[in-house]
């Protein structure tokens, strides 16, 4: 069925590997999983759409082999269509694109779903939810970014709580939130309608198992 199709109303945690120790990436993910993580968030950056360069499909393929958690690839790139086949081959279970970067968004989402993966869209802080109005039938989830794309460790943008609430009014699709998510901000997002809590710095700057567990418990208390 797919991770997001089966999520229901559960609140789950997803470590963002952007903040992990890349020399020990698999072990870092295993530690977060020990704390209750159920999904891995894999940021892909191209130094064009965002001013940063991260990892690609080769690293994704290695991580897929090293964990039994589903891997969700977030393409923060200018030409997402050109990378979709490589990430499909890498074995990720879902691909999220930025609607601002997709020339023909319907075609992009159709390509992801046609390959048997779940498809998502990520909304940058100033991108209105209305941009997704005509593609909701082709989406499996929405990512509301609570920082600007491109870097980890940024400060949480509080206005994004209301943006989550607005997206929840528009669709019953699962909402994941990404950026500045911690034990303090998670309850705000869950109360507004988010169910997938993506966290990088809050998890990997301490003990990943303990911090992931704390994040998830904090978010679930808001249900």
Residue pairs with C-beta under 8 A, 6 or more apart in sequence:
2 93
2 94
2 118
2 140
3 38
3 39
3 70
3 72
3 93
3 94
3 118
4 94
4 118
4 120
4 140
4 141
4 173
4 174
5 118
5 140
7 174
7 195
7 196
9 195
9 223
10 195
11 190
11 195
11 196
11 197
11 216
11 219
11 220
11 222
11 223
12 36
12 37
12 38
12 39
12 195
12 196
12 197
12 216
13 32
13 35
13 36
13 37
13 38
13 39
13 196
13 197
13 199
13 203
13 212
13 215
13 216
13 219
14 37
14 38
14 39
14 40
14 41
14 72
14 176
14 196
14 197
14 198
14 199
15 28
15 29
15 32
15 37
15 40
15 41
15 198
15 199
15 200
15 203
15 204
15 208
15 212
16 41
16 43
16 152
16 178
16 198
16 199
16 200
16 203
17 25
17 28
17 29
17 40
17 41
17 42
17 43
17 55
17 63
17 200
18 43
18 54
18 152
18 200
19 152
19 153
19 200
19 201
19 203
19 204
19 205
20 28
20 29
20 200
20 204
21 28
21 204
22 55
25 59
25 62
25 63
25 66
26 62
26 63
26 66
26 67
28 204
28 208
29 37
29 40
29 63
29 66
29 67
29 69
30 67
31 207
31 208
31 209
32 203
32 204
32 208
32 209
32 212
33 67
33 69
34 208
34 209
34 212
35 203
35 208
35 209
35 210
35 211
35 212
35 213
35 214
35 216
36 212
36 213
36 216
37 69
37 212
38 69
38 70
39 69
39 70
39 71
39 72
39 196
40 63
40 67
40 69
40 70
40 71
40 72
41 72
41 74
41 178
41 198
41 200
42 55
42 60
42 63
42 71
42 72
42 73
42 74
42 92
43 54
43 55
43 74
43 76
44 54
44 55
44 56
44 60
44 73
44 74
44 75
44 76
44 77
44 83
44 87
45 52
45 53
45 54
45 76
45 77
45 149
45 150
46 53
46 76
46 77
46 78
47 53
48 77
48 78
49 76
49 77
49 78
49 98
49 100
49 101
49 149
50 76
50 149
50 150
50 151
51 150
52 150
52 151
56 83
56 86
57 83
57 86
57 87
57 89
57 90
58 90
60 71
60 73
60 87
60 90
60 91
60 92
61 89
61 90
61 91
63 71
64 71
64 90
64 91
64 92
65 91
70 92
70 93
70 94
71 91
71 92
71 93
71 94
72 92
72 93
72 94
72 95
72 96
72 120
73 87
73 90
73 92
73 94
73 95
73 96
74 96
74 122
74 143
74 178
75 83
75 84
75 87
75 95
75 96
75 97
75 98
75 101
76 98
76 101
76 122
76 149
76 150
77 83
77 98
77 101
78 101
79 101
80 95
80 97
80 98
80 101
80 102
80 108
81 102
81 103
81 107
81 108
81 111
84 95
84 108
84 111
84 112
84 115
85 115
87 95
88 95
88 112
88 115
88 116
88 117
92 117
93 117
93 118
94 112
94 117
94 118
94 119
94 120
94 140
94 141
95 112
95 117
95 118
95 119
95 120
96 119
96 120
96 121
96 122
96 141
96 143
97 105
97 108
97 109
97 112
97 119
97 120
97 121
97 122
98 121
98 122
98 124
98 149
99 105
99 121
99 122
99 123
99 127
99 131
99 132
99 135
100 124
100 127
100 131
102 108
105 121
105 135
106 134
106 135
106 138
109 119
109 121
109 135
109 138
109 139
110 138
112 118
112 119
113 119
113 138
113 140
118 140
118 141
119 138
119 139
119 140
120 139
120 140
120 141
120 142
120 143
120 176
121 132
121 135
121 139
121 142
121 143
122 142
122 143
122 144
122 145
122 149
122 178
123 129
123 131
123 132
123 142
123 143
123 144
123 145
123 163
123 167
124 145
124 148
124 149
125 145
125 146
125 147
125 148
125 157
125 159
125 160
125 163
129 142
129 163
129 166
129 167
129 170
132 139
132 142
132 170
132 171
133 170
136 170
136 171
136 173
139 171
139 173
140 173
140 174
141 173
141 174
141 175
141 176
141 196
142 167
142 171
142 173
142 174
142 175
142 176
143 175
143 176
143 177
143 178
143 198
144 160
144 163
144 164
144 167
144 175
144 176
144 177
144 178
144 194
145 160
145 177
145 178
145 179
146 156
146 157
146 160
146 177
146 178
146 179
146 180
146 181
146 185
146 189
147 154
147 155
147 156
147 157
147 178
147 179
147 180
148 154
148 179
152 200
152 201
153 200
153 201
154 179
154 180
155 180
156 179
156 180
156 181
156 182
156 185
157 179
157 180
158 188
160 177
160 179
160 189
161 188
161 189
161 192
162 192
164 175
164 177
164 189
164 192
164 193
164 194
165 192
165 193
167 175
167 193
168 175
168 192
168 193
174 195
174 196
175 193
175 194
175 195
175 196
176 194
176 195
176 196
176 197
176 198
177 189
177 194
177 196
177 197
177 198
178 198
179 198
181 189
181 197
181 198
181 199
181 202
181 215
182 199
182 202
182 215
183 202
183 214
183 215
183 217
183 218
184 218
186 197
186 199
186 215
186 218
186 219
186 222
187 218
187 219
187 221
187 222
188 222
189 197
189 219
190 197
190 219
190 220
190 222
190 223
191 222
197 215
197 216
197 219
199 211
199 212
199 215
202 211
202 215
203 211
203 212
203 215
204 211
205 211
